[in-house]
Amino acid sequence: MELLPISIGQAGNQINYQLANLFKNEKEVIFKGSEGLMKNFLVDTESKVIKKNYLESPLSKFYLEGVNFINSNSGRGNNWALGYSMEYQEYSYYNNHSKQNICIESFEKINKFIEKCDFLKGFLFIHSLNGGTGSGVSSRLIEMLKEEYPKFSLIDCPVIGFNSNNYLIIFS
């Protein structure tokens, strides 16, 4: 079964970074496609984690900027409602001329990716239960994808953050 990994928020993208480092040299793994690029989406409302871990690292050759990354210019301030809201719009990180909701932008890019897949059967979400992006954006995006693809499997790996840079992962 082919799954599409979607990492959301700081914790989700930091965990994805560690997994990508583990799998970057593997031929057949969930994170790597046949063309050598990582086949996953990284969503964040701040660009610092994505820039540091993916654009400014040796992993940059496995990702296409503007394709695998979906991020904006401001965070959600640990506010679930702000992340979940469909009304909150901001300038896209990649297109400063238009305002967009990050959930809608993510949904559209994921749909474009799915159209190119032959055997995609589900999604693997890695996100935090804390913060506005990991919790709010994830909640909204999961709802949107379940409504659009009701027969797809969904594996949710929420992370509970505690202390600094320590995480507890729950598989559901």
C-alpha positions, 0 to 999 in steps of 0.5 A, a space after each residue: 500500500 502506498 502512503 503519502 507522508 504529510 508532516 505538519 508544524 515544527 515537531 512534524 517536520 523535525 521528525 520527518 527530517 530525521 526519517 528522511 536522513 535515515 531513508 535518503 539512501 534507500 531505494 524502496 521506502 515510503 518516503 522516496 519516489 522512483 525519481 529520487 525525490 522524497 515523496 512527502 509534503 512538509 507543511 508549516 506556517 513558519 519557514 525556519 524549520 523547513 529552511 534549516 532542515 531541508 533547503 540549507 542541508 544536504 537533503 535539499 537535492 531530494 526536495 523541490 521547493 514549492 512542490 514538497 513545501 507548503 509554508 507561510 510567513 507567520 506562525 499560529 501562536 499556539 492557537 488551535 483555532 487560528 490554525 483550524 480557521 478557513 478564514 485566516 489568510 496570509 501571503 504565501 511564502 512562495 507567492 507574495 502577491 496573493 493571500 491564501 489559507 495554508 489549509 487550502 493551499 496544502 489541499 490543492 497541492 496534495 490533490 495535484 500530487 494524487 492525480 499523478 499517483 497510480 497506487 496511492 491508498 492513504 496518508 501518513 500524518 506526522 504532527 504535534 498535538 501542541 501549537 496552532 499549526 501541528 494541531 489546528 492545521 492538521 485537524 482541518 487538513 485531515 478533515 478535508 482529505 477524509 471528505 475528499 478521499 473517504 476510502 483512503 487509509 489514514 495513519 495518524 502519528 500525533 506527537 506530544 511535545 514536552 521539555 525542549 526538543 523531546 517528543 512522545 509519538 503516539 500511533 493511531 
